[in-house]
Amino acid sequence: MMEKAESEPKLYTRMRLWEFSDQYVIEPTDGSSGSSLSVSRIDGAMKLIDELPECGPVRVPKIRTIFGVIGVLKLVAGSYLFVVMERECVGSYLGHPIFKVSSFKILPCNHSLNNSQSEQKKVESEFAGLLNVAEKLSGLYFSYNVNLTLSAQRLHELGDESKRLPLWRQADPRFLWNNYLLETLVDNKLDPYMLPIVQGCFQHFQVAIDNDIADVTLIARRCTRRNGTRMWRRGADSDGYVANFVESEQILQMNGFTASFVQIRGSIPVLWEQIVDLTYKPKFDIRRAEEAPRIAERHFLDLRKTYKTVLAVDLVNKHGGEGRLCEIYGNSMQQVTGNDVSYLHFDFHRICGHVHFERLSLLYAQISDFLEKSGYCLLNEKNEKLKDQLGVVRTNCVDCLDRTNVTQSMIGRKLLEWKLRRIGVFSAEETIDDHPHLDEQFKILWANHGDEISIQYSGTPALKGDFVRHGQRTIEGILKDGWNALLRYYLNNFVDGSKQDAIDLLHGHYIVSVTRDMSAPTQGGGLESFASFPAALSIVLVGFFFSFMSLRQGPFQFRYLFYSLIWASLSIGVAALVKANGRMFCNRPRLHQPR
């Protein structure tokens, strides 16, 4: 078992929240002797206090237990305090308990709005409305004792001085979900209150193998640099940061050994987008194609700093709508490969179709040499490093969800077998298939992993999850995929724009400015200012209904035919308007307007 990293000062693990009329007071109740934190409900100003305010018959505060302070967000006039209301222990990471945020609450500190102008109140209300969306975000995890943003290998490489730093200062900023929200607490030097949060997934199981117990953990860490929803965050930005970038770490702890293996996924690192327009599959739009090699080079340079060597496995189709993406990515990689970066295209749909995923063995045959050379991190019972992971496989499809998760689970399966052979649990020819309970638990582990990442990016569980979960495609799984595909269409077109705005606010990708936002730039003009898909659909349906009813009005008469044509023309006209301006009728982000 890895030695427990020490961090000073310790984080408060349980607190009492006092809600006075003019302030919130957060009092540590976990046996710590630290000062309480006072947060003004007028403007969010913070200070430490040694004594609680006096309570009386007029000044009776509401009291609740909380389990962490996530941070503070400043808007036009007020500030908003994020706190963990409920937590669930989901397992342990290298000997330390890991908690999932079951619910968090956003507490307004905006009493100063009472003296503000009506326009300021209106703009503040619009931004605050996005926080209602933020409260529904899922997949948030934390630990009071260990740096959850770092893999076991990177934790082991931390020096003693770094291990004594507060957890937030040890954290990899790529995976620190509340990095921006913590800035106010950093300014006020409130280390014991600053709870680092990771968004992603934490799955865990224990299983008996002969007379030994294997402890297997799978962690996903989502990057915040280009975070967002499926259709509103695609490809890369000009700095090479890509959408849906996720680091997945698979850890085996057994017989005193700790073995860690890391994989990564991320969108195709060129400038491209797929803006929703009410069509089922919007076209791919590649922007500034001449810059693609430079963007890809910046992306892989960043990866090499952390992961050393990189093998990029591209799973997109070589033909059809994805073909152009595949072509520009492949051409860009010709200028990037070498210097510890290699590229491999594997046309997943052409080779595996929709049911023959066992053909991934063809991919494994092509990457097994790289996997052997890059290896995995292995620590013994004395916390001595026996092996290093010297490289990483970077997998992508279009969404980096469904095909990617099937492929990563295959690679993870092979590496778990390697680890079990290395520590003497498996013989040379023994596989996970020889242990039905281990096989079942491993499949569930990766299926849940894929579902949780997919929900955070697309709003639905992963497609093709039945293969990961059961080892084969099933009729039930295919039907679920159809339903989830339709649900993704609905969410992408009519929900995710507001969700993207909320995410941009939380991560500081859009910083509220009083001078700019008081002019209400988020309001669209022209057709967009009044375009409403529900209203348009209602007009179309009503028009066709009255058109049909007019034709049913007794014997044929010209006036009924005329009325029917009028109603039908109205319906067809509105439908044509919606089709021609599909983007305007979707729920679009308003803070960062897409083209």
Backbone torsions as a table, in degrees:
resi	resn	phi	psi	omega
1	MET	NA	135.7	-179.2
2	MET	-66.0	142.0	176.5
3	GLU	-61.2	138.7	-179.5
4	LYS	-71.5	126.0	178.3
5	ALA	-73.4	139.1	179.5
6	GLU	-96.1	142.7	176.1
7	SER	-138.5	134.6	178.8
8	GLU	-128.1	139.0	-5.4
9	PRO	-77.6	160.2	-179.4
10	LYS	-70.6	150.1	175.1
11	LEU	-79.1	145.1	173.8
12	TYR	-72.9	132.8	-174.5
13	THR	-101.3	-17.2	178.5
14	ARG	-151.0	135.3	-176.4
15	MET	-140.4	158.2	175.3
16	ARG	-107.0	126.2	179.7
17	LEU	-99.0	115.9	176.7
18	TRP	-99.7	123.6	-179.6
19	GLU	-106.3	92.7	174.6
20	PHE	-85.9	168.5	-177.6
21	SER	-66.7	-28.8	-176.0
22	ASP	-112.2	-6.7	-177.0
23	GLN	-160.6	157.4	166.6
24	TYR	-101.6	138.6	175.0
25	VAL	-122.2	126.3	-179.6
26	ILE	-109.2	113.7	-174.0
27	GLU	-110.4	120.4	176.8
28	PRO	-62.6	132.1	-179.5
29	THR	-128.6	22.6	-178.8
30	ASP	-100.0	18.7	-178.5
31	GLY	93.1	-3.5	178.1
32	SER	-72.6	155.7	-178.4
33	SER	-106.2	16.3	-175.8
34	GLY	-74.4	167.5	179.2
35	SER	-74.4	156.7	175.1
36	SER	-81.1	157.7	-179.3
37	LEU	-108.4	124.3	176.9
38	SER	-102.8	129.4	178.5
39	VAL	-121.7	117.3	-178.0
40	SER	-65.8	133.9	176.4
41	ARG	-83.1	-1.9	178.5
42	ILE	-84.7	-49.7	-175.2
43	ASP	-139.9	6.5	178.1
44	GLY	81.7	7.8	178.9
45	ALA	-61.7	141.8	-175.2
46	MET	-117.8	147.7	172.2
47	LYS	-160.5	153.3	176.2
48	LEU	-88.6	139.9	179.1
49	ILE	-131.2	148.8	-179.2
50	ASP	-95.2	-19.3	179.8
51	GLU	-129.4	142.7	178.0
52	LEU	-72.0	148.3	174.7
53	PRO	-60.4	152.9	-179.9
54	GLU	-71.2	142.2	177.9
55	CYS	-108.3	147.5	179.0
56	GLY	-149.3	-177.3	-178.8
57	PRO	-62.4	-27.0	178.2
58	VAL	-91.8	-29.6	-175.4
59	ARG	-107.4	68.4	-179.7
60	VAL	-99.1	110.8	-177.4
61	PRO	-82.5	156.0	170.1
62	LYS	-85.8	135.4	-174.7
63	ILE	-120.9	130.4	177.7
64	ARG	-139.6	156.1	175.3
65	THR	-93.1	134.0	175.3
66	ILE	-127.0	164.9	-174.0
67	PHE	-123.2	11.1	176.5
68	GLY	166.4	155.3	174.3
69	VAL	-106.7	119.9	-177.5
70	ILE	-84.3	-35.4	178.7
71	GLY	151.1	-168.0	-176.5
72	VAL	-134.6	138.5	176.1
73	LEU	-119.1	127.8	177.7
74	LYS	-97.9	133.1	176.2
75	LEU	-111.8	-148.0	-175.0
76	VAL	-64.2	-48.6	-177.1
77	ALA	-122.6	-42.8	-175.1
78	GLY	-100.5	171.8	173.7
79	SER	-118.7	159.5	-175.3
80	TYR	-135.6	124.3	-174.5
81	LEU	-96.4	125.7	-179.7
82	PHE	-100.8	125.1	179.2
83	VAL	-133.7	150.7	177.5
84	VAL	-83.7	117.8	-178.9
85	MET	-91.2	-38.2	-178.4
86	GLU	-138.8	144.1	179.4
87	ARG	-135.2	159.5	177.8
88	GLU	-136.9	126.7	177.3
89	CYS	-75.4	121.4	-174.0
90	VAL	-111.3	2.7	179.5
91	GLY	145.7	-159.9	180.0
92	SER	-135.3	149.6	177.1
93	TYR	-119.4	109.6	179.3
94	LEU	54.2	41.1	175.2
95	GLY	91.3	0.0	-177.8
96	HIS	-114.7	138.7	179.6
97	PRO	-64.9	141.1	177.7
98	ILE	-117.1	135.5	-177.4
99	PHE	-117.7	146.6	172.0
100	LYS	-104.3	138.0	176.6
101	VAL	-74.4	107.8	178.0
102	SER	-75.5	-36.4	174.2
103	SER	-159.0	144.6	171.8
104	PHE	-129.9	157.1	-176.4
105	LYS	-124.2	145.8	178.2
106	ILE	-109.1	114.8	-175.2
107	LEU	-99.6	121.2	-178.5
108	PRO	-73.5	134.7	172.2
109	CYS	-121.1	68.7	-168.9
110	ASN	-134.5	30.2	179.1
111	HIS	-62.8	-19.9	178.4
112	SER	-64.5	-17.2	178.0
113	LEU	-63.8	-23.2	-179.0
114	ASN	-59.2	-27.6	-179.1
115	ASN	-104.2	13.5	-177.3
116	SER	-92.9	164.2	176.8
117	GLN	-71.5	158.1	-176.6
118	SER	-61.4	-36.2	-180.0
119	GLU	-65.7	-39.3	178.3
120	GLN	-66.2	-39.9	177.1
121	LYS	-61.5	-40.4	-178.4
122	LYS	-64.4	-47.2	-179.1
123	VAL	-65.2	-41.9	177.7
124	GLU	-60.3	-41.1	-179.7
125	SER	-62.9	-38.5	178.7
126	GLU	-63.6	-45.6	178.6
127	PHE	-67.0	-43.3	-178.9
128	ALA	-61.9	-31.1	177.5
129	GLY	-60.8	-31.1	177.9
130	LEU	-67.3	-24.6	-179.9
131	LEU	-69.5	-24.8	173.8
132	ASN	-64.0	-34.2	175.2
133	VAL	-69.0	-40.2	-177.3
134	ALA	-61.5	-35.6	-178.2
135	GLU	-64.1	-15.1	-178.7
136	LYS	-94.3	-1.0	179.8
137	LEU	-64.8	144.8	-173.1
138	SER	-120.5	175.2	173.3
139	GLY	73.9	36.4	179.9
140	LEU	-102.0	129.7	-175.6
141	TYR	-130.8	155.9	178.8
142	PHE	-157.9	164.2	172.3
143	SER	-138.6	145.5	176.7
144	TYR	-85.2	-13.3	-167.8
145	ASN	-121.3	-24.6	-173.7
146	VAL	-130.6	149.3	180.0
147	ASN	-77.2	102.0	-174.4
148	LEU	-76.7	-11.8	-178.7
149	THR	-81.7	-10.8	-176.3
150	LEU	-111.3	141.8	174.7
151	SER	-69.5	167.2	-179.3
152	ALA	-59.0	-38.4	-179.8
153	GLN	-66.4	-44.0	-179.3
154	ARG	-70.4	-32.5	174.4
155	LEU	-63.7	-41.3	-179.5
156	HIS	-64.9	-30.8	-177.6
157	GLU	-81.2	-9.4	177.8
158	LEU	-63.9	136.6	176.0
159	GLY	-76.1	165.1	-178.8
160	ASP	-59.3	-37.2	-179.8
161	GLU	-64.8	-41.2	179.3
162	SER	-66.0	-35.9	-178.9
163	LYS	-67.6	-20.7	179.1
164	ARG	-86.7	-7.0	179.0
165	LEU	-73.9	156.6	171.7
166	PRO	-57.0	151.5	-174.7
167	LEU	-57.1	-38.5	-176.9
168	TRP	-65.2	-28.7	179.4
169	ARG	-80.3	-23.9	175.2
170	GLN	-76.9	-21.8	-166.2
171	ALA	-66.3	147.3	169.2
172	ASP	-75.8	115.4	-174.7
173	PRO	-60.9	-20.6	178.3
174	ARG	-61.9	-34.6	-172.7
175	PHE	-109.9	5.2	178.4
176	LEU	-84.2	97.6	-171.7
177	TRP	-59.7	-37.9	-176.6
178	ASN	-102.1	30.0	-178.9
179	ASN	-55.2	-48.1	-178.9
180	TYR	-70.1	-38.9	-177.9
181	LEU	-66.4	-22.9	-177.7
182	LEU	-82.4	-7.8	-171.3
183	GLU	-59.3	-40.9	-179.9
184	THR	-64.0	-39.3	178.3
185	LEU	-68.2	-35.4	176.5
186	VAL	-62.5	-44.9	-179.7
187	ASP	-60.9	-31.4	-179.2
188	ASN	-94.8	5.7	176.3
189	LYS	54.5	55.2	-176.3
190	LEU	-109.4	51.7	-174.4
191	ASP	-50.7	-45.3	-176.4
192	PRO	-65.0	-16.0	-179.5
193	TYR	-97.4	-8.5	-169.1
194	MET	-90.5	97.7	-174.2
195	LEU	-92.3	112.6	178.6
196	PRO	-72.5	133.7	-178.4
197	ILE	-117.7	140.8	174.3
198	VAL	-118.3	136.0	171.9
199	GLN	-101.9	137.0	-179.3
200	GLY	162.2	-120.6	-175.4
201	CYS	-154.9	146.8	173.9
202	PHE	-137.5	112.1	179.5
203	GLN	-123.5	149.4	-169.9
204	HIS	-156.7	142.4	170.0
205	PHE	-152.8	157.8	172.4
206	GLN	-121.2	142.1	-178.3
207	VAL	-148.4	145.2	177.4
208	ALA	-84.1	130.2	172.6
209	ILE	-120.9	106.2	-170.8
210	ASP	57.8	-116.5	-178.4
211	ASN	-103.5	9.3	-177.0
212	ASP	-113.7	158.8	178.2
213	ILE	-110.1	124.0	175.5
214	ALA	-99.1	132.1	178.3
215	ASP	-112.3	112.0	-175.3
216	VAL	-116.4	129.1	-178.8
217	THR	-126.3	142.3	176.4
218	LEU	-130.7	120.7	-176.6
219	ILE	-118.8	134.7	171.0
220	ALA	-113.0	135.9	176.8
221	ARG	-122.5	115.9	-179.4
222	ARG	-88.9	134.5	179.0
223	CYS	-78.1	143.3	-177.6
224	THR	-98.1	-4.1	-173.0
225	ARG	-67.7	-33.2	176.7
226	ARG	-138.1	53.4	-174.9
227	ASN	-80.2	153.5	177.4
228	GLY	161.8	-161.0	-176.5
229	THR	-97.7	164.5	-167.6
230	ARG	-55.0	-49.7	-174.9
231	MET	-91.1	-16.7	-176.9
232	TRP	-99.6	-5.3	172.6
233	ARG	-135.0	100.5	-179.6
234	ARG	-124.2	159.4	170.9
235	GLY	57.2	-147.7	-175.4
236	ALA	-117.3	164.6	168.8
237	ASP	-100.2	-177.3	-174.3
238	SER	-67.3	-16.3	177.8
239	ASP	-90.9	-2.0	179.8
240	GLY	89.0	5.4	176.6
241	TYR	-80.7	133.7	-172.7
242	VAL	-110.9	157.0	177.7
243	ALA	-72.7	152.8	177.1
244	ASN	49.3	43.4	174.8
245	PHE	-80.9	123.8	-175.7
246	VAL	-135.5	130.6	171.3
247	GLU	-98.5	124.5	178.9
248	SER	-114.1	124.9	-179.0
249	GLU	-117.3	123.8	178.1
250	GLN	-106.3	121.7	-173.8
251	ILE	-119.6	131.8	172.0
252	LEU	-112.4	126.6	172.8
253	GLN	-120.1	121.0	-173.7
254	MET	-164.0	134.9	175.9
255	ASN	53.5	35.1	178.2
256	GLY	87.3	-8.7	179.9
257	PHE	-93.2	149.4	171.2
258	THR	-126.3	118.2	-179.0
259	ALA	-119.9	124.3	-175.4
260	SER	-121.6	135.5	176.9
261	PHE	-133.4	129.2	-175.0
262	VAL	-112.7	135.3	169.6
263	GLN	-124.9	160.2	176.2
264	ILE	-133.4	155.8	173.5
265	ARG	-135.6	157.9	178.5
266	GLY	-179.0	154.8	-177.5
267	SER	-60.4	160.4	179.6
268	ILE	-59.9	123.2	-169.5
269	PRO	-81.6	58.9	168.6
270	VAL	-133.8	170.5	-178.6
271	LEU	-82.2	102.2	178.5
272	TRP	-147.1	160.3	179.9
273	GLU	-149.0	169.4	-179.0
274	GLN	-147.4	75.4	-171.7
275	ILE	-73.9	129.3	-177.7
276	VAL	-66.3	142.1	-178.2
277	ASP	-146.0	26.4	-179.8
278	LEU	79.1	-10.1	173.4
279	THR	-76.5	156.1	-176.9
280	TYR	-65.6	-39.7	-179.4
281	LYS	-131.0	92.3	-179.2
282	PRO	-59.2	151.3	-177.6
283	LYS	-70.9	152.9	175.4
284	PHE	-81.3	132.4	-177.8
285	ASP	-121.4	110.5	179.6
286	ILE	-93.7	125.3	-177.4
287	ARG	-107.3	143.0	176.2
288	ARG	45.9	58.2	-176.0
289	ALA	-56.9	-30.2	-179.0
290	GLU	-64.9	-18.9	-179.8
291	GLU	-91.5	-3.1	-174.3
292	ALA	-55.4	-46.5	179.6
293	PRO	-60.4	-40.2	-179.8
294	ARG	-64.8	-42.3	179.9
295	ILE	-64.2	-46.0	-179.9
296	ALA	-62.5	-40.0	179.4
297	GLU	-62.6	-43.0	179.4
298	ARG	-64.0	-39.8	-179.6
299	HIS	-62.2	-49.1	-175.9
300	PHE	-75.2	-26.3	172.7
301	LEU	-62.5	-41.6	178.1
302	ASP	-63.9	-41.3	-180.0
303	LEU	-65.9	-39.6	-177.9
304	ARG	-63.6	-31.9	178.9
305	LYS	-61.5	-33.1	-176.9
306	THR	-96.8	-41.8	-168.8
307	TYR	-111.1	0.4	178.0
308	LYS	71.5	-102.4	179.6
309	THR	-91.9	150.5	-175.9
310	VAL	-135.0	131.6	169.9
311	LEU	-110.7	115.8	-180.0
312	ALA	-92.3	115.8	178.2
313	VAL	-104.5	115.8	-175.5
314	ASP	-104.3	119.6	-173.8
315	LEU	-104.2	5.5	-174.4
316	VAL	-75.0	161.4	179.3
317	ASN	-67.1	146.3	178.8
318	LYS	-85.0	-14.3	-177.9
319	HIS	-129.0	174.6	179.2
320	GLY	75.4	-156.3	-175.6
321	GLY	-60.6	-30.7	-178.5
322	GLU	-83.9	-12.5	-172.8
323	GLY	-58.4	-40.4	-178.8
324	ARG	-67.3	-37.9	175.6
325	LEU	-61.0	-45.5	179.9
326	CYS	-60.1	-42.8	-177.3
327	GLU	-64.9	-47.4	-176.6
328	ILE	-69.8	-33.4	176.6
329	TYR	-67.2	-47.8	-179.8
330	GLY	-61.4	-42.1	178.9
331	ASN	-64.9	-39.5	178.7
332	SER	-63.7	-38.8	-177.0
333	MET	-70.5	-20.5	175.6
334	GLN	-62.9	-28.3	179.3
335	GLN	-91.7	-8.6	-176.4
336	VAL	-105.0	-32.6	-175.7
337	THR	-62.2	160.0	-164.5
338	GLY	90.8	180.0	179.6
339	ASN	50.2	44.9	175.0
340	ASP	71.4	18.9	175.6
341	VAL	-127.5	130.4	175.0
342	SER	-131.7	159.1	-172.8
343	TYR	-132.2	137.4	178.2
344	LEU	-138.6	125.6	174.6
345	HIS	-97.9	134.6	178.2
346	PHE	-135.9	107.7	-176.3
347	ASP	-74.4	89.4	-171.9
348	PHE	-56.3	-50.1	-175.2
349	HIS	-68.2	-36.9	179.9
350	ARG	-69.6	-39.0	-175.2
351	ILE	-84.8	-42.1	-174.8
352	CYS	-99.9	-15.6	-176.3
353	GLY	60.6	-143.0	179.8
354	HIS	-110.6	-0.1	-177.4
355	VAL	-136.6	-22.4	-172.1
356	HIS	-96.1	61.1	-176.6
357	PHE	-75.6	-10.3	175.5
358	GLU	-64.7	-17.3	179.0
359	ARG	-72.2	-2.0	172.1
360	LEU	-62.8	-13.8	175.3
361	SER	-60.3	-27.2	176.6
362	LEU	-66.3	-37.7	176.5
363	LEU	-68.0	-44.1	-178.5
364	TYR	-58.6	-38.4	179.5
365	ALA	-62.0	-29.9	-178.2
366	GLN	-83.5	-22.3	-175.6
367	ILE	-111.5	-2.5	-174.1
368	SER	-62.9	-35.8	178.8
369	ASP	-62.9	-42.4	178.5
370	PHE	-63.6	-42.7	-179.7
371	LEU	-61.7	-39.0	179.0
372	GLU	-66.2	-40.0	-179.1
373	LYS	-71.2	-40.2	-177.4
374	SER	-77.6	-35.0	173.4
375	GLY	66.4	-150.3	-178.1
376	TYR	-152.0	165.7	178.8
377	CYS	-85.5	132.0	179.5
378	LEU	-131.7	124.3	177.2
379	LEU	-117.6	143.8	177.4
380	ASN	-93.0	-175.1	-175.5
381	GLU	-65.7	-18.3	177.0
382	LYS	-92.4	9.6	-178.8
383	ASN	65.3	27.4	175.4
384	GLU	-93.3	137.9	-177.4
385	LYS	-82.7	123.4	178.3
386	LEU	-98.2	-29.6	-179.5
387	LYS	-144.3	150.8	174.3
388	ASP	-112.3	147.3	165.6
389	GLN	-86.3	121.1	-171.2
390	LEU	-104.8	2.1	-179.5
391	GLY	-167.1	173.1	-175.3
392	VAL	-142.5	146.6	172.2
393	VAL	-93.3	125.5	176.5
394	ARG	-105.2	116.0	-176.2
395	THR	-110.4	139.5	174.0
396	ASN	-144.2	148.1	159.5
397	CYS	-121.8	-145.3	179.0
398	VAL	-78.9	-50.7	179.8
399	ASP	-90.6	-13.8	-174.0
400	CYS	59.8	37.8	179.8
401	LEU	-121.3	-69.1	-164.3
402	ASP	-82.1	-63.5	176.6
403	ARG	-60.3	-37.9	-178.6
404	THR	-62.7	-44.1	-176.5
405	ASN	-68.7	-37.2	176.2
406	VAL	-60.1	-44.8	-178.1
407	THR	-68.4	-44.4	-179.7
408	GLN	-65.1	-34.5	178.6
409	SER	-66.6	-35.7	176.4
410	MET	-63.5	-45.4	179.6
411	ILE	-65.0	-43.4	179.1
412	GLY	-60.7	-36.7	178.8
413	ARG	-63.6	-45.8	179.9
414	LYS	-63.4	-42.3	-178.3
415	LEU	-68.7	-33.3	177.1
416	LEU	-64.8	-38.6	176.8
417	GLU	-64.2	-40.9	177.3
418	TRP	-59.7	-44.7	-179.0
419	LYS	-62.1	-43.7	-178.4
420	LEU	-65.7	-32.8	175.6
421	ARG	-71.4	-39.7	-176.7
422	ARG	-62.8	-37.5	-178.1
423	ILE	-92.5	8.8	171.7
424	GLY	83.6	16.8	179.3
425	VAL	-88.4	-40.5	177.8
426	PHE	-100.7	145.9	170.4
427	SER	-79.0	175.9	-173.9
428	ALA	-60.4	-34.3	-176.3
429	GLU	-102.6	-1.0	-175.3
430	GLU	-76.9	142.5	-179.3
431	THR	-131.5	171.1	177.3
432	ILE	-62.6	-31.2	178.6
433	ASP	-58.6	-25.1	-178.9
434	ASP	-76.8	-5.7	-177.9
435	HIS	-127.7	89.4	-171.5
436	PRO	-55.2	-39.6	-177.5
437	HIS	-69.9	-41.4	175.5
438	LEU	-62.5	-42.6	179.3
439	ASP	-59.3	-45.8	-179.3
440	GLU	-64.0	-46.6	-178.2
441	GLN	-65.7	-36.7	179.7
442	PHE	-65.2	-42.4	179.0
443	LYS	-63.0	-43.3	179.1
444	ILE	-63.0	-40.2	179.5
445	LEU	-54.7	-52.0	-176.2
446	TRP	-75.3	-30.7	176.8
447	ALA	-64.9	-44.9	177.9
448	ASN	-64.6	-38.1	177.4
449	HIS	-58.4	-50.2	-179.9
450	GLY	-63.5	-40.0	-179.6
451	ASP	-63.0	-44.4	-175.4
452	GLU	-68.2	-41.2	176.9
453	ILE	-63.5	-41.1	-178.9
454	SER	-65.5	-40.9	179.4
455	ILE	-61.0	-39.6	-178.0
456	GLN	-69.5	-29.2	-176.6
457	TYR	-97.3	-42.5	-173.5
458	SER	-110.0	-18.9	-178.7
459	GLY	95.7	-6.6	179.6
460	THR	-131.7	162.4	171.8
461	PRO	-61.4	165.6	-178.0
462	ALA	-66.9	146.9	169.1
463	LEU	-80.0	160.1	-178.4
464	LYS	65.4	13.9	-177.9
465	GLY	-67.4	-21.9	179.5
466	ASP	-65.8	-33.0	178.0
467	PHE	-68.0	-43.7	179.2
468	VAL	-63.9	-39.3	-175.4
469	ARG	-78.6	-34.9	-173.5
470	HIS	-120.7	-8.2	-179.5
471	GLY	84.0	3.7	178.7
472	GLN	-159.4	157.7	176.0
473	ARG	-78.1	141.7	-179.7
474	THR	-127.0	157.2	177.3
475	ILE	-59.5	-42.9	179.0
476	GLU	-60.7	-41.3	-180.0
477	GLY	-65.8	-38.9	179.1
478	ILE	-66.2	-40.4	178.0
479	LEU	-65.2	-40.8	177.4
480	LYS	-63.4	-38.5	178.3
481	ASP	-61.9	-39.6	177.7
482	GLY	-62.3	-43.8	178.8
483	TRP	-64.8	-44.1	-179.1
484	ASN	-66.5	-33.0	176.8
485	ALA	-64.3	-41.1	177.4
486	LEU	-66.8	-39.4	179.0
487	LEU	-65.1	-39.1	176.2
488	ARG	-60.3	-40.6	178.7
489	TYR	-59.4	-46.7	-179.3
490	TYR	-62.7	-48.9	-178.1
491	LEU	-63.1	-44.6	-179.0
492	ASN	-59.5	-39.6	-174.0
493	ASN	-86.7	-31.9	-168.1
494	PHE	-125.5	0.0	-176.8
495	VAL	-130.6	-40.5	-164.5
496	ASP	-72.2	-16.5	177.4
497	GLY	-62.1	-46.9	178.4
498	SER	-67.0	-36.9	178.0
499	LYS	-63.6	-39.1	177.9
500	GLN	-63.3	-40.7	177.2
501	ASP	-60.4	-42.7	179.9
502	ALA	-63.0	-42.3	179.2
503	ILE	-64.3	-42.5	179.4
504	ASP	-62.5	-36.3	176.6
505	LEU	-65.1	-48.0	-174.5
506	LEU	-64.6	-32.5	-176.2
507	HIS	-98.2	4.7	177.8
508	GLY	73.7	15.3	175.1
509	HIS	-73.2	-20.9	170.0
510	TYR	-129.3	115.5	-178.8
511	ILE	-102.5	124.1	-176.8
512	VAL	-66.2	131.2	178.1
513	SER	-122.9	127.6	-178.0
514	VAL	-61.0	-46.2	-175.9
515	THR	-67.5	-35.6	-178.2
516	ARG	-81.0	-48.1	-172.1
517	ASP	-77.1	-17.6	175.6
518	MET	-68.4	-18.3	176.6
519	SER	-87.8	6.2	175.0
520	ALA	53.1	56.8	-178.0
521	PRO	-72.6	-11.6	-176.3
522	THR	-74.6	-10.5	-179.9
523	GLN	-82.1	126.8	177.8
524	GLY	-78.1	161.2	178.4
525	GLY	-113.2	178.3	177.0
526	GLY	61.0	-141.9	-177.5
527	LEU	-58.4	-37.1	-176.2
528	GLU	-61.4	-27.5	-176.0
529	SER	-68.2	-22.8	179.4
530	PHE	-128.1	3.3	179.7
531	ALA	-66.0	125.8	179.1
532	SER	-139.5	115.4	-179.1
533	PHE	-63.9	-44.4	177.6
534	PRO	-57.7	-41.4	179.2
535	ALA	-65.6	-43.9	179.6
536	ALA	-63.1	-42.5	178.6
537	LEU	-63.0	-39.9	179.0
538	SER	-61.9	-43.2	179.6
539	ILE	-63.0	-42.4	179.8
540	VAL	-62.3	-46.3	-178.4
541	LEU	-67.1	-42.7	178.8
542	VAL	-63.6	-41.3	179.6
543	GLY	-60.6	-46.1	178.9
544	PHE	-67.6	-33.5	178.2
545	PHE	-63.7	-49.2	-179.6
546	PHE	-68.0	-32.4	176.3
547	SER	-62.6	-43.8	179.2
548	PHE	-66.5	-42.6	-178.9
549	MET	-66.0	-35.1	178.7
550	SER	-62.7	-37.2	179.7
551	LEU	-71.4	-18.1	-178.3
552	ARG	-93.8	6.6	-176.1
553	GLN	-81.2	74.0	172.7
554	GLY	66.0	-152.9	-177.9
555	PRO	-60.7	158.5	-177.7
556	PHE	-61.9	126.9	173.9
557	GLN	-138.5	144.6	-175.9
558	PHE	-60.5	-37.7	-176.1
559	ARG	-65.3	-35.5	178.1
560	TYR	-68.2	-38.0	175.8
561	LEU	-63.7	-40.1	178.7
562	PHE	-61.7	-47.6	178.6
563	TYR	-60.5	-40.5	-179.7
564	SER	-62.8	-42.1	179.5
565	LEU	-66.7	-36.8	178.3
566	ILE	-61.3	-49.8	-178.9
567	TRP	-64.5	-42.6	179.5
568	ALA	-63.9	-39.9	179.0
569	SER	-64.3	-39.5	177.2
570	LEU	-60.5	-45.7	-179.3
571	SER	-63.3	-46.1	-178.4
572	ILE	-65.8	-38.9	179.4
573	GLY	-63.5	-45.7	179.1
574	VAL	-65.1	-41.4	178.9
575	ALA	-61.5	-41.1	179.2
576	ALA	-65.9	-39.5	177.6
577	LEU	-60.9	-44.1	179.9
578	VAL	-64.3	-44.1	-179.0
579	LYS	-62.9	-42.4	-177.8
580	ALA	-70.5	-24.6	-177.1
581	ASN	-124.8	43.9	-173.9
582	GLY	-54.1	-39.2	-177.6
583	ARG	-62.3	-34.7	-177.3
584	MET	-69.5	-23.0	-176.7
585	PHE	-95.8	3.3	177.4
586	CYS	-92.7	163.2	174.3
587	ASN	-80.5	98.4	-173.9
588	ARG	-100.1	148.3	171.3
589	PRO	-60.6	142.8	-179.2
590	ARG	-109.9	-15.5	-178.8
591	LEU	-81.8	-43.7	173.3
592	HIS	-116.1	97.4	-175.5
593	GLN	-70.9	123.6	172.8
594	PRO	-71.4	163.3	-178.7
595	ARG	-67.6	NA	NA
